[in-house]
Amino acid sequence: MTDGEKIEVRDITRIERIGAHSHIRGLGLDDVLEARAVSQGMVGQKDARRAAGVVVQMVREGKMAGRCILLAGEPSTGKTAIAVGMAQALGTETPFTSMSASEIYSLEMSKTEALSQALRKSIGVRIKEETEIIEGEVVEIQIDRPVTGTGQKVGKVTLKTTEMETNYDLGNKIIECFIKEKIQAGDVITIDKASGKVNKLGRSFTRSRDYDAAGAQTRFVQCPEGELQKRKEVVHTVTLHEIDVINSRTHGFLALFSGDTGEIKQEVRDQINNKVLEWREEGKAEINPGVLFIDEVHMLDIECFSFLNRALESDMAPVVVMATNRGITRIRGTNYRSPHGIPIDLLDRMIIIRTIPYTEKEVKEILKIRCEEEDCLMHPDALTILTKIATDTSLRYAIQLITTANLVCRRRKATEVITEDVKKVYSLFLDENRSSQILKEYQDEYMFNEIEEQMEDIVSNLPPKREEEGSGDAQPMEH
């Protein structure tokens, strides 16, 4: 091989996406729902976490359907983090749907339909059914294939338990399953009589001393006891939204994969509700109310709030957790102002959990956890400076500097981020306060600059009728 034909070899770097809350594993509570100082990625906010833990416990016991909880607090106080912690604490069995209030304006369906679908996604139904299964150890298996290669395959299998042994004739479908699962003598299997599904449980212990080459993943199990044919209870967990989609059109289940569900008629939903309640009375199904989390809830308008007021009173309602960082501000779609931009009648129905700003010690601990999550080795002095930046500016801004400081550190072929790296990225990227300061100093040089005197002239020239109405439009919205 000549020099020109040399093969270039490159290292492949694995890219991992790290989210803002990917370090959170739960709410960090002990057995008596007391919040630990630092646990499962959560830091501080002990009262808010304890309150969220009580909500999670009530959801697990099915005692809190149709309630509304509001997480209210200043920006960067961990409202979304608490909601993510609740989702992790509930586990996979309980449905948890997360959405931002702005999402409903960008969908092709109406706002109330989008909220209806989100509410229905948050309610699980556990459907129980009994099926007959055949469970035993394969003693002998014989499959005859036609010489021509086409036509019906014929097969027989002998299954045994500790008490009995029986021969079975196999149909074409089950033969295909046997070939696919590579079933052979000595395997312990189950066959579902209704669906014909074959499941291999493992190898029998009596065959463990054979001279077969067994891989490390081979499981050895005991030979089943009792009868070959048994009745087994199977539990399927689906959400009400999935049942709606499947029943709303002929090929409804395909819409689940494509995501194009469209609007679902109320008559379909009413029929499904009646059927599910009927199943619950008969003991065939259990309703498992989950959690719907709506972030930035002040972005919803008055129509959505009116709809939620009514929807929360329904029998089929999940726990709705909302989060907002607004103070007294205008309710979207009206000229009225109210706390958190939420109508007073809906606020009356809510349990409000307040989040408080983090202390310097807690901020340092959060930054430390984020450094570990982003595989960034940081010197203690650099971490102290980053904590000072976070307290002076914001926690979000300081978190953004971790990755950028790590990149600067790698550029100089080092492994540990030092004080100079943090100072460099602090000078490169502006925070909100410094950006505002620059705008005040150089505002004349920017386009479409609105000077305060001009704004005062505009306000003074407004017609008096507008002022009498008390519309909040003349004043800037409070953040």
Disulfide bonds with the S-S distance in Angstrom:
none
